[in-house]
Amino acid sequence: MSRSSSTLSPESGLLKKIHTLIGSNLIVTMTDGRTAQGKFICLDRLGNIILEDAEERRDITYNPYGKGGIYRWETERFLSQAVIPGERLARVQISKGEYQRRTGSLLSIQTNN
């Protein structure tokens, strides 16, 4: 059974909680270290997350000559929409206050891959 069909079945209740979070501001961390922050507008059947008015950030490390002199900086870009592939998701965060306002609950959503 695939991950999406087992954990996101209508009977699980998890799908209902996710629907209540649509419109929330999320911070999504990807497996390559990038983060995207924006308004959660969609979760498709493959586990891809779509954010609206998103800001993507990533740290870049550059070593121009292969010895010493490592340079690091953070880049950011603004996107009207961002699709984060489900297989690239490392973490999804929502503020505690926003979660409580939307769900009326102190419980957290946790799934095991």
N, C-alpha and C positions, 0 to 999 in steps of 0.2 A: 504494500500500500504506500502511495507517495505521501510525502510530508504534508502537502497542501490538502489532500483529501482526508487524512486522518486527524490533523489538528484543527482544521478549519471547517469541519462538518457543521451543518446547521444545528445538530443536536449537542455539540460540545459547549455551546454558550460563549466560546471564545470569539466566534464570528460576530455575535451580537455586541460584545464589548468593543470589538474593533470598529464596528459601525458607529458606535457612540463617539468615537475619537475622531471621526472625519471632521475636518475643519480645525483641528488642533495644531498648534505649533510643535513640530517634532525636530529632534536632532538625530540624524542617522549617521552612524560611523560605518565606513566600508572596510573591507578586508585589507585594502592597500593603504589605510590610514587617513584617507580623505574623509571629511565630514560635510554634510549638507544639512542646512536648517531651512525649514519652510513650512507652509501650510499643507497638512496631509489631506489629499483629495481622493486617493484611490489605492486600493490593494487588490491586485488582480489574482487570478487563480494560480499563477506561477509564483506568487510571493513577491512580485515586483511592487515597489512603493513609488507612487508618484507624488511629488511635492510641487506646490505652486509658489511663485515668488521666492525661489530658493537662493541661498547663498552657499556656494561650495568653497571650502577651504582645504588647503593641503600644505604640508611642509616640504620644502625642497632642500636637499643636501647636494652640494656641488663640490667636487674635489678636482680642480682643473689640471693638476700636474701629477696626480697619483701619490703625492706625499705632502703631509702637513697642509696648512692653508685650507681647511675645510670651511666652506661657506654655507650658511643656513638662512633661509628666509621663508616667510609664509606668503602664499598667494591666495587670492580670493577672486571669485567671479560671481556675477549675479545672473540668474537664469529665470525666465518666465515660468518654465516648468522643467523639472528634472525627474528622470526615470532612473531609479536605483534598482538594478537587477537583484532578485532575491538571493542568488548565489553569492553576491558580493556583500550581503548584509552581515555586519559583525555585531552591531548594537543599535537599538532604537530607544531614544529617551524622550520623555515628556516631563514637564515640571509637575511636581507633586500637587500643587494648587490647581493646575488646569485639569489634571487627571481626576481629582476629587470633584471639581465643579461639573465635569462632563458625565461622570459615572455615579457620583454620590457614594463612592466606595473608597476605602483605604487599602483594598486588596490590589496586588500587582498582577500583571499578566506575565506568566513565565511559561516557556515551552522548552522542551528538550529536543535537540536536533537528532 
